[in-house]
Amino acid sequence: MAVNTYKSPKSGKGFSLPSLFDAVLGKESSFELRLPMEWFPYAVFTMGLGLVYIGFNHMSERATREYNQLKKEVEDLRTDYTTLKASYMFASKQSEVAKRVKGQGLIESKNPPYKIIIKE
């Protein structure tokens, strides 16, 4: 019967992520202190999703600030328009026009307008 023996892992000179972690953490660090390599893709994916979430959050806050600023500007323009329209309506009244042109020698007609009909 054959005797069971322990096979030592091959010491390759290639670069791998676990060998990089071993070099950083040191050979004497225990398995509990290191992140198991089978979880590494999930951890990277979760960090990527977190970065995308943060980016979208910043983008939506910027859009909200711009929306509020534009809304305030539109409200200011609307009030300016209403004020100007009211002042123009007041200035175009017949009594106001008569007051303005009185200094030029023009007077308001007392007779109503009439239609001129030409027979051919």
Residue pairs with C-beta under 8 A, 6 or more apart in sequence:
17 37
17 40
18 37
21 34
21 35
21 37
22 29
25 33
25 34
35 43
90 96
91 97
94 108
98 107
98 108
